[in-house]
């Protein structure tokens, strides 16, 4: 049976794969709404996150903070 809890491998665990999938869905929705800057940031966070998960999460956090800031205006 495959162990999905390993975070050191290149494929990542189940959590990393789900995060990648949801981020790509968010990027697709942003692209459909013609928000290409946000879509590019999200796709970039997925690509960077494959090498350094902390940096990928940091980019996603920056996007989330930006979205919250826009809604609070």
CORZI-V484975 format. One record per residue. N is the residue number from 1. RES is the residue in one small letter. SS is DSSP state (2 for helix, 1 for strand, 0 for the rest). OMEGA is omega in whole degrees, 0 to 359 (NA if undefined). BURIAL is I if it has 24 or more other C-alpha atoms within 12 Angstrom, else O. Layout:
N;RES;SS;OMEGA;BURIAL + N;RES;SS;OMEGA;BURIAL
//
This chain:
1;x;0;182;O + 2;x;0;180;O + 3;x;0;181;O + 4;x;0;183;O + 5;x;0;182;O + 6;x;0;180;O + 7;x;0;183;O + 8;x;0;182;O + 9;x;0;182;O + 10;x;0;181;O + 11;x;0;180;O + 12;x;0;179;O + 13;x;0;181;O + 14;x;2;180;O + 15;x;2;180;O + 16;x;2;179;I + 17;x;2;177;O + 18;x;2;177;O + 19;x;2;178;I + 20;x;2;181;I + 21;x;2;181;O + 22;x;2;178;O + 23;x;2;177;I + 24;x;2;176;I + 25;x;2;177;O + 26;x;2;178;I + 27;x;2;178;I + 28;x;2;177;O + 29;x;2;179;O + 30;x;2;179;O + 31;x;2;179;O + 32;x;2;179;O + 33;x;0;178;O + 34;x;0;174;O + 35;x;0;188;O + 36;x;2;178;O + 37;x;2;179;O + 38;x;2;179;I + 39;x;2;178;I + 40;x;2;178;I + 41;x;2;181;I + 42;x;2;178;I + 43;x;2;176;I + 44;x;2;180;I + 45;x;2;177;I + 46;x;2;181;I + 47;x;2;179;O + 48;x;2;181;O + 49;x;2;177;I + 50;x;0;179;I + 51;x;0;183;O + 52;x;0;185;O + 53;x;2;179;I + 54;x;2;179;O + 55;x;2;177;O + 56;x;2;178;I + 57;x;2;179;I + 58;x;2;178;O + 59;x;2;177;I + 60;x;2;177;I + 61;x;2;178;O + 62;x;2;178;O + 63;x;2;181;I + 64;x;2;178;O + 65;x;2;179;O + 66;x;2;179;O + 67;x;2;178;O + 68;x;2;179;O + 69;x;2;179;O + 70;x;2;180;O + 71;x;2;182;O + 72;x;2;179;O + 73;x;0;NA;O
//
